[in-house]
């Protein structure tokens, strides 16, 4: 059991997502940074869908009630285990009563905590991922408890190749979206030869960008969208849908981010720069 001493700014339980229900209007949800959960579950030799805690902006303070092994990944966070500094992308053994303290993030926006075999919680539509309209488990509160399996023994393998270098990336690889061909040459030039900055309107649903490109008068029927879909509004504003984003939309879908690019974008803060690269 993991006891919440301080929940941080916004900490929630997530796995890789909730699939096969988009036709019912249910978004994928799940971790914003799939690179981080993959790192944690590989290092801990968990199944790829083992659940983790996603900590946004300010980390939590947590007490481990039973023995296990833990790993942090994603954003760089000022973390200590029993008051001793620890690093991301490393597996640590923890005893009953150990205290993990995560402070402010120094690089990135979202940090992740995983334990051996993952956290256990009831699944809703095949996933434990928090999504307010359908799940009971909300963002963590003080004195909440999160179950996990006791683990007394685990052989820690080499961890040297795992880094957080992707936090420094600013170029987002994208594919052409369904309405890409509507773009004029001057819109394409603006889209691929200038930097954009993250607007203050950014969350698990969508990231808006501050800079605009020349707008349009294209009218279209509401159509399917995905995490990573870049919507192009008539005013020229760009909106990138994220993991809790709606499943349909009426704006042209001009680009589609790769999974890695979604992870990179999910770690960007207000005013930080990004650019697009067509692949």
C-alpha positions in Angstrom: 0.0 0.0 0.0 1.2 3.5 -0.8 0.0 6.2 1.6 -0.4 9.8 0.3 1.1 12.3 2.7 1.0 15.2 0.3 -0.7 14.8 -3.1 1.1 17.5 -5.0 -0.6 19.7 -7.5 -2.3 17.0 -9.6 -1.4 13.4 -9.2 -3.5 10.6 -10.8 -3.3 6.9 -11.6 -2.7 6.1 -15.2 -1.9 3.2 -17.5 -1.4 3.2 -21.3 -5.0 4.1 -21.9 -8.6 3.1 -22.6 -9.1 1.7 -26.1 -12.1 0.5 -28.2 -14.6 3.0 -26.8 -14.0 6.1 -28.9 -17.2 5.3 -30.9 -19.0 5.9 -27.5 -17.3 9.2 -27.1 -14.8 7.9 -24.5 -11.2 9.3 -25.0 -8.1 7.2 -24.8 -6.8 8.9 -21.6 -3.8 7.2 -20.0 -0.3 8.6 -19.5 0.5 11.8 -21.4 4.1 10.6 -21.7 4.3 7.1 -23.1 8.1 7.2 -23.2 8.2 7.6 -19.5 5.8 4.7 -18.7 7.7 2.5 -21.2 11.0 3.3 -19.4 9.6 2.5 -16.0 7.9 -0.8 -17.0 10.9 -2.0 -18.9 13.3 -1.3 -16.0 11.0 -3.0 -13.5 10.2 -5.8 -16.0 6.5 -5.1 -15.7 3.9 -5.7 -18.4 3.7 -2.6 -20.7 0.3 -1.7 -19.3 1.3 -1.7 -15.6 -0.2 1.4 -14.0 1.9 4.4 -12.7 1.3 7.6 -10.9 1.4 10.8 -13.1 2.5 13.9 -11.1 1.9 17.2 -12.7 4.0 20.4 -11.9 4.5 19.6 -8.2 5.2 16.1 -7.0 3.7 14.1 -4.1 5.1 12.9 -0.8 4.4 9.2 -0.3 4.9 6.5 2.2 5.6 2.9 1.1 3.8 0.6 3.6 5.4 -2.7 2.2 8.6 -3.6 0.5 8.9 -3.1 -3.2 11.1 -1.7 -6.0 10.3 1.7 -7.5 11.4 3.9 -10.5 10.8 7.5 -11.5 10.8 8.8 -15.1 9.6 11.7 -17.2 10.1 15.2 -16.0 13.2 16.0 -13.8 11.9 16.3 -10.3 13.7 17.1 -6.9 13.2 13.7 -5.4 14.5 12.1 -2.2 14.0 8.6 -0.8 14.4 8.7 3.0 15.9 12.2 2.6 18.6 10.9 0.2 18.5 12.3 -3.4 17.5 9.8 -6.1 17.6 10.0 -9.9 15.2 9.3 -12.7 15.4 6.1 -14.8 16.9 4.1 -11.9 15.4 1.3 -9.9 15.5 1.6 -6.1 14.6 -0.9 -3.5 12.3 0.4 -0.8 11.4 -1.0 2.6 8.2 -0.6 4.6 8.0 2.9 6.0 10.2 4.5 3.3 9.3 8.1 2.4 9.5 9.4 -1.2 9.4 13.1 -1.4 9.0 14.7 -4.8 9.3 18.5 -5.1 9.0 21.0 -7.9 9.8 19.9 -11.4 13.1 21.4 -12.7 12.6 20.2 -16.4 9.4 19.1 -17.9 5.8 19.1 -16.6 4.9 15.5 -15.7 6.9 13.0 -13.6 5.9 9.3 -13.2 6.3 6.8 -10.4 6.1 3.1 -10.9 6.5 0.1 -8.7 7.3 -3.6 -9.4 4.1 -5.1 -10.9 2.4 -1.8 -11.0 -0.3 -0.3 -8.8 -3.6 -2.1 -8.5 -7.0 -0.5 -8.8 -10.4 -1.3 -10.3 -10.6 -1.0 -14.1 -13.3 1.0 -15.9 -13.8 0.0 -19.5 -10.5 -1.9 -19.4 -8.3 0.7 -17.8 -7.5 2.2 -14.4 -6.7 5.6 -16.0 -8.4 8.6 -14.4 -10.9 10.3 -16.5 -13.4 12.4 -14.4 -16.7 11.6 -16.3 -16.4 7.9 -15.9 -13.9 6.9 -13.1 -14.4 6.9 -9.4 -10.7 7.3 -8.6 -9.9 11.0 -8.9 -6.7 13.0 -8.5 -5.0 11.9 -5.3 -5.9 13.4 -1.9 -4.1 13.4 1.4 -4.3 10.0 3.2 -5.5 8.2 0.1 -4.0 4.7 -0.2 -3.0 2.9 -3.4 -2.4 -0.8 -3.3 0.5 -2.6 -4.8 2.0 -6.1 -4.5 4.8 -6.8 -2.0 8.1 -7.6 -3.7 11.0 -8.8 -1.6 13.5 -9.7 -4.3 14.2 -8.4 -7.8 17.4 -8.5 -9.8 18.1 -5.0 -11.1 19.6 -5.0 -14.6 21.8 -2.4 -16.4 20.1 1.0 -16.5 22.8 3.0 -18.2 21.1 3.4 -21.6 18.0 5.1 -20.2 18.0 8.9 -20.2 15.7 11.9 -20.2 17.3 13.6 -23.2 14.0 13.8 -25.0 12.9 16.5 -22.6 15.3 18.8 -24.5 13.7 18.1 -27.9 11.7 20.9 -29.5 11.0 19.4 -33.0 7.8 17.4 -33.2 7.5 14.8 -35.9 4.1 14.8 -37.6 2.2 13.0 -40.4 -0.2 14.6 -42.8 -3.7 14.9 -41.4 -6.9 14.1 -43.4 -7.3 17.8 -44.4 -3.6 18.5 -45.0 -4.1 19.1 -48.7 -6.3 22.1 -48.0 -3.3 24.1 -46.9 -1.9 26.8 -49.3 1.8 27.3 -49.9 2.0 30.3 -47.6 0.3 28.3 -44.8 2.7 25.4 -45.3 5.6 27.7 -45.1 4.4 29.2 -41.8 3.6 25.8 -40.4 7.0 24.2 -41.1 9.4 27.2 -41.1 8.6 29.0 -37.9 8.6 28.2 -34.2 5.4 28.1 -32.1 5.1 28.6 -28.3 2.9 26.9 -25.8 -0.2 28.9 -24.8 -1.3 29.1 -21.2 -4.3 26.9 -22.3 -2.6 23.5 -22.0 -3.8 20.5 -20.1 -4.6 16.8 -20.6 -7.3 17.6 -23.1 -5.4 19.9 -25.5 -2.4 22.2 -26.0 -3.1 25.5 -27.8 -0.3 27.4 -29.5 0.2 31.1 -29.2 1.2 31.9 -32.8 -1.3 31.7 -35.7 -1.0 31.0 -39.3 -3.2 32.5 -42.0 -6.8 31.4 -41.4 -9.3 29.7 -43.7 -13.0 29.4 -44.6 -13.2 25.6 -44.9 -16.4 24.1 -43.6 -16.5 20.4 -42.7 -18.6 17.9 -40.9 -17.6 16.8 -37.5 -15.1 14.0 -37.9 -13.0 11.6 -35.8 -10.0 12.8 -33.9 -7.1 11.2 -32.0 -4.6 12.1 -29.4 -2.0 14.2 -31.4 -4.5 15.5 -34.0 -3.6 19.1 -34.8 -6.8 21.1 -35.5 -6.8 24.3 -37.6 -9.4 26.9 -36.6 -10.8 29.5 -39.1 -8.8 32.2 -37.2 -5.6 30.4 -37.9 -5.1 29.1 -34.3 -3.6 25.6 -33.9 -4.9 23.2 -31.2 -3.2 19.9 -30.5 -5.5 17.3 -28.9 -4.0 15.3 -26.1 -5.0 12.1 -24.2 -8.2 13.3 -22.7 -9.2 15.2 -25.9 -12.6 14.8 -27.5 -13.2 12.0 -29.9 -14.6 14.1 -32.7 -14.2 17.7 -33.9 -15.3 20.1 -36.6 -12.0 21.8 -37.4 -9.7 20.6 -40.3 -7.2 18.0 -39.0 -4.1 19.1 -40.8 -1.4 17.2 -38.9 -1.1 14.1 -36.7 1.7 13.9 -34.1 3.7 10.7 -33.6 3.4 9.0 -30.2 6.9 10.2 -29.3 6.0 13.8 -30.3 2.9 13.6 -28.0 5.3 12.6 -25.2 7.7 15.4 -26.0 4.8 18.0 -26.2 3.3 16.8 -22.9 6.5 17.9 -21.1 6.4 21.5 -22.4 5.4 24.4 -20.3 3.8 27.8 -21.0 5.9 29.8 -23.5 8.3 27.0 -24.4 9.0 26.6 -28.1 8.2 23.8 -30.5 8.3 23.3 -34.3 6.9 20.7 -36.7 8.7 18.3 -39.0 6.8 16.3 -41.6 7.8 12.6 -41.7 
